[in-house]
Amino acid sequence: MFITSNPFAGLAQFGITPGMMQIFVILAIIAVVAGILLDVAHKKSAKYFFEHTERMKKLATRQLSSSEKTSMLVQVILNEVLTSSEFHNPKRRIAHLLKMYGFIIFVVSSAVLIFFYPTEQYAGFWGLMWRVGAIMLAVGGWWFFTKLRVDVLSEGKKWYKLARADMFIVSLLGVSTFGLLWCFFQGVVGSTALALLFFALFLISAVVLFGGVYWSKFGHMFFKPAAAYQKRILMADGSRENLPPFYKRAEVLDQSTMDLVRDIPADQKFGLCIMKDEPNHY
Amino acid sequence: MPTFVYMTRCDGCGYCVDICPSDIMHIDTTWRRAYNIEPDMCWECYSCVKACPMHAIDVRGYADFCPLGHAVRVHRDEEEGIIAWRIKFRSGRIKDLVAPITTKPWGKYIPDLKQVPAPTKEQRESQLLFNEPKYIRLDDGDLYTLESQGLKMRQGVYY
């Protein structure tokens, strides 16, 4: 069965042994950790994070209990981490979920295939999951890259115009797309030359993805949950990052400033809001 | 007071780029975060400040309350249909202002100027603009003022 075959088992014909693949995975993990640590040290993001926390503590109006903090941690995991609730654009949110879960499934199944089924032609469930992860990553990635990327959606640039900020998404697209093509030409077409070509492109993409953490936004998957947790804490302890308090419309409509615009018909005064009314100027 | 972006808060959604009437809010090509490319050309309409869902855009205050701990923050509450501002002076004084959201749907309420009568000779010679917004009544029944409405100025609040 093609859909459960193990693409890594076919690498022996190119002289790549299981030991070499396993060393590559270990080096990739080391590169990711080193890249993130260098990134944190260079941008001083951790220093800023803790200094900002201390600054906001002075503005706090109440002390949060440990149970409240635990509850917020659970909410961050459920909302920001597992369901990407920070995205206001639903299409961007769906694309992000496809990329995130696709990437996790793809990376985990790759590691399982390399360490536990390195020479077996068929790997059953994990062979299938490797394809599912790659397809999810490719679908979400290409959708984001060609339609939803802010350069395309808001800046009006062509989808193929690249910038340094695209390093992460392009390497993800390379890993998933070239991985699927390599697997296809190796398993279905049986073309050694094309399989070797796409495997080489897959390998280059993987090196850029895991070796370029310092320059790409790979680290956001670790920083974002911490920032989301901090934001929830600041909103709950009263400091609110200097934001104004929440108001109810009924409480403020009778204030004197409202009298100055009282003749405006209600349907014109309270039109659709920005988030509910997509811009259509492109 | 032109706007600026806290890049640590920005997530590069592009709402500010969409809404900026001066086309000066753009996305940085290295980090994919928004920034004001030309503060000198900022109209100070604060559309970007209000539109930002991450509260990542602030206002660079004038010398009477900046630098040293000042802040101008805004929360746009779409459910309640109101906008609330908090101005924090460097002395620690805080002013909260609140107003209704007046954003209109895209493409609606565009004036059909073909149907508008041409200005009269008196209007042409008037100090007023031809098409003053009618709801502030500059050309029809005079302007609403605090005095005419029997309102009083509160300390620190200027209309």
HADDOCK unambig.tbl for C-alpha pairs under 7 A between the chains (distance, minus, plus):
assign (segid A and resid 150 and name CA) (segid B and resid 12 and name CA) 6.87 0.50 0.50
assign (segid A and resid 150 and name CA) (segid B and resid 13 and name CA) 6.30 0.50 0.50
assign (segid A and resid 150 and name CA) (segid B and resid 14 and name CA) 5.69 0.50 0.50
assign (segid A and resid 154 and name CA) (segid B and resid 14 and name CA) 5.72 0.50 0.50
assign (segid A and resid 154 and name CA) (segid B and resid 17 and name CA) 6.12 0.50 0.50
assign (segid A and resid 154 and name CA) (segid B and resid 18 and name CA) 5.72 0.50 0.50
assign (segid A and resid 163 and name CA) (segid B and resid 29 and name CA) 5.55 0.50 0.50
assign (segid A and resid 163 and name CA) (segid B and resid 30 and name CA) 6.72 0.50 0.50
assign (segid A and resid 164 and name CA) (segid B and resid 29 and name CA) 6.32 0.50 0.50
assign (segid A and resid 164 and name CA) (segid B and resid 30 and name CA) 5.06 0.50 0.50
assign (segid A and resid 165 and name CA) (segid B and resid 29 and name CA) 5.79 0.50 0.50
assign (segid A and resid 165 and name CA) (segid B and resid 30 and name CA) 4.76 0.50 0.50
assign (segid A and resid 165 and name CA) (segid B and resid 31 and name CA) 5.30 0.50 0.50
assign (segid A and resid 165 and name CA) (segid B and resid 32 and name CA) 5.74 0.50 0.50
assign (segid A and resid 242 and name CA) (segid B and resid 73 and name CA) 6.55 0.50 0.50
assign (segid A and resid 243 and name CA) (segid B and resid 73 and name CA) 5.34 0.50 0.50
assign (segid A and resid 243 and name CA) (segid B and resid 74 and name CA) 6.24 0.50 0.50
assign (segid A and resid 243 and name CA) (segid B and resid 75 and name CA) 6.66 0.50 0.50
assign (segid A and resid 243 and name CA) (segid B and resid 86 and name CA) 6.23 0.50 0.50
assign (segid A and resid 244 and name CA) (segid B and resid 73 and name CA) 6.99 0.50 0.50
assign (segid A and resid 244 and name CA) (segid B and resid 74 and name CA) 6.60 0.50 0.50
assign (segid A and resid 244 and name CA) (segid B and resid 75 and name CA) 6.54 0.50 0.50
assign (segid A and resid 244 and name CA) (segid B and resid 84 and name CA) 6.12 0.50 0.50
assign (segid A and resid 244 and name CA) (segid B and resid 85 and name CA) 5.86 0.50 0.50
assign (segid A and resid 244 and name CA) (segid B and resid 86 and name CA) 4.94 0.50 0.50
assign (segid A and resid 244 and name CA) (segid B and resid 96 and name CA) 6.65 0.50 0.50
assign (segid A and resid 248 and name CA) (segid B and resid 80 and name CA) 6.22 0.50 0.50
assign (segid A and resid 249 and name CA) (segid B and resid 80 and name CA) 5.33 0.50 0.50
assign (segid A and resid 249 and name CA) (segid B and resid 81 and name CA) 6.82 0.50 0.50
assign (segid A and resid 249 and name CA) (segid B and resid 82 and name CA) 6.47 0.50 0.50
assign (segid A and resid 260 and name CA) (segid B and resid 144 and name CA) 6.35 0.50 0.50
assign (segid A and resid 261 and name CA) (segid B and resid 135 and name CA) 6.89 0.50 0.50
assign (segid A and resid 263 and name CA) (segid B and resid 135 and name CA) 6.27 0.50 0.50
assign (segid A and resid 264 and name CA) (segid B and resid 135 and name CA) 6.21 0.50 0.50
assign (segid A and resid 268 and name CA) (segid B and resid 104 and name CA) 6.82 0.50 0.50
assign (segid A and resid 269 and name CA) (segid B and resid 101 and name CA) 6.92 0.50 0.50
assign (segid A and resid 269 and name CA) (segid B and resid 102 and name CA) 4.90 0.50 0.50
assign (segid A and resid 270 and name CA) (segid B and resid 81 and name CA) 6.46 0.50 0.50
assign (segid A and resid 270 and name CA) (segid B and resid 101 and name CA) 5.82 0.50 0.50
assign (segid A and resid 270 and name CA) (segid B and resid 102 and name CA) 5.37 0.50 0.50
assign (segid A and resid 270 and name CA) (segid B and resid 103 and name CA) 6.95 0.50 0.50
assign (segid A and resid 271 and name CA) (segid B and resid 102 and name CA) 6.14 0.50 0.50
assign (segid A and resid 271 and name CA) (segid B and resid 103 and name CA) 5.50 0.50 0.50
assign (segid A and resid 271 and name CA) (segid B and resid 104 and name CA) 4.52 0.50 0.50
assign (segid A and resid 271 and name CA) (segid B and resid 105 and name CA) 6.11 0.50 0.50
assign (segid A and resid 272 and name CA) (segid B and resid 103 and name CA) 6.61 0.50 0.50
assign (segid A and resid 272 and name CA) (segid B and resid 104 and name CA) 5.86 0.50 0.50
assign (segid A and resid 272 and name CA) (segid B and resid 105 and name CA) 5.34 0.50 0.50
assign (segid A and resid 273 and name CA) (segid B and resid 78 and name CA) 6.19 0.50 0.50
assign (segid A and resid 273 and name CA) (segid B and resid 103 and name CA) 6.05 0.50 0.50
assign (segid A and resid 274 and name CA) (segid B and resid 51 and name CA) 6.71 0.50 0.50
assign (segid A and resid 277 and name CA) (segid B and resid 105 and name CA) 6.44 0.50 0.50
assign (segid A and resid 279 and name CA) (segid B and resid 18 and name CA) 6.68 0.50 0.50
